[in-house]
Amino acid sequence: MQKNAKEMITKEISSNDVHLFMKGTPLFPQCGFSSTVVQILTYLEAPFTSTNVLEDENVREGIKEFSNWPTIPQLYVKGELMGGCDIIKEMFESGELQKILKEKSIISK
């Protein structure tokens, strides 16, 4: 992994409470999985930042290596990898995601 990609990934994860590495942008997701995670976060009114991995191949491959997680999107909350689309969807449906976001003072309801 290129050093500057790793530094950028580390900076985004550490300086944002909720950060999503995704394909596309929140307004124009470029894959269904990324779109699903954006919809869940938007529904929960959880403020988040994002990185479009399609803009930089080094980041796209670097995030997989960084997290040892093979797929995109990847959601980080307070520096911790929550998972990809399927895990986030399951956590949302069970109420676990809401609980974590409340405990970490990211959402209030």
C-alpha positions as CSV (number, residue, x, y, z in Angstrom):
1,M,0.0,0.0,0.0
2,Q,1.3,3.4,-0.9
3,K,2.3,5.5,2.1
4,N,0.2,8.5,1.1
5,A,-2.9,6.3,0.7
6,K,-2.4,4.8,4.2
7,E,-1.9,8.3,5.7
8,M,-5.1,9.6,4.0
9,I,-7.1,6.5,5.2
10,T,-5.8,6.9,8.7
11,K,-6.6,10.6,8.8
12,E,-10.2,10.2,7.5
13,I,-10.9,7.4,10.0
14,S,-9.3,9.2,13.0
15,S,-10.7,12.7,12.3
16,N,-14.3,11.8,11.5
17,D,-16.8,10.2,13.9
18,V,-18.5,8.3,11.1
19,H,-16.7,7.7,7.8
20,L,-17.8,5.6,4.8
21,F,-15.4,4.4,2.2
22,M,-17.7,3.9,-0.7
23,K,-18.1,3.7,-4.5
24,G,-19.4,7.1,-5.6
25,T,-20.7,9.8,-3.4
26,P,-23.6,10.0,-1.0
27,L,-25.6,11.9,-3.6
28,F,-24.5,9.6,-6.5
29,P,-23.6,6.2,-5.1
30,Q,-22.1,4.0,-7.8
31,C,-23.0,0.6,-6.4
32,G,-26.1,-0.7,-4.7
33,F,-24.2,-1.7,-1.6
34,S,-22.8,1.8,-1.1
35,S,-26.3,3.2,-1.7
36,T,-27.8,0.9,0.9
37,V,-25.4,2.1,3.6
38,V,-25.9,5.7,2.7
39,Q,-29.7,5.2,2.9
40,I,-29.4,3.7,6.4
41,L,-27.1,6.5,7.7
42,T,-29.4,9.1,6.2
43,Y,-32.5,7.5,7.7
44,L,-30.8,7.5,11.1
45,E,-29.8,11.1,10.6
46,A,-26.2,10.1,11.4
47,P,-23.8,12.8,10.2
48,F,-21.0,11.1,8.2
49,T,-18.2,11.8,5.8
50,S,-17.2,9.7,2.9
51,T,-14.4,8.8,0.5
52,N,-15.1,7.9,-3.1
53,V,-12.7,5.0,-3.7
54,L,-13.3,5.1,-7.4
55,E,-11.3,8.4,-7.6
56,D,-8.0,6.8,-6.4
57,E,-7.0,3.2,-7.1
58,N,-4.4,3.4,-4.3
59,V,-7.1,4.2,-1.8
60,R,-9.5,1.6,-3.3
61,E,-6.9,-1.2,-2.8
62,G,-5.4,0.4,0.3
63,I,-8.5,0.4,2.4
64,K,-9.0,-3.3,1.7
65,E,-5.4,-3.9,2.9
66,F,-5.7,-1.4,5.8
67,S,-8.8,-3.1,7.2
68,N,-8.1,-6.7,6.0
69,W,-11.6,-6.5,4.7
70,P,-12.1,-7.4,1.0
71,T,-15.1,-5.4,0.0
72,I,-16.4,-1.8,-0.3
73,P,-18.3,-0.1,1.3
74,Q,-16.6,0.0,4.7
75,L,-18.1,1.9,7.5
76,Y,-16.0,3.2,10.4
77,V,-17.5,4.6,13.6
78,K,-15.1,6.4,16.0
79,G,-12.1,4.7,14.3
80,E,-13.6,1.2,14.4
81,L,-14.6,-0.8,11.4
82,M,-18.3,-1.7,11.7
83,G,-18.3,-3.7,8.5
84,G,-19.7,-3.7,5.0
85,C,-23.2,-3.5,3.5
86,D,-24.6,-6.8,4.8
87,I,-23.3,-6.4,8.3
88,I,-24.5,-2.8,8.5
89,K,-27.9,-3.8,7.2
90,E,-28.2,-6.6,9.8
91,M,-27.0,-4.3,12.6
92,F,-29.6,-1.7,11.5
93,E,-32.4,-4.2,11.3
94,S,-31.6,-5.6,14.8
95,G,-31.2,-2.1,16.3
96,E,-27.6,-2.7,17.2
97,L,-26.3,0.1,14.8
98,Q,-28.7,2.6,16.4
99,K,-27.5,1.5,19.9
100,I,-23.8,2.0,19.0
101,L,-24.5,5.4,17.3
102,K,-26.4,6.5,20.4
103,E,-23.8,5.3,22.9
104,K,-21.1,7.1,20.9
105,S,-23.2,10.3,20.9
106,I,-23.5,10.4,17.1
107,I,-27.4,10.3,17.0
108,S,-29.8,11.2,19.7
109,K,-32.9,9.2,18.9
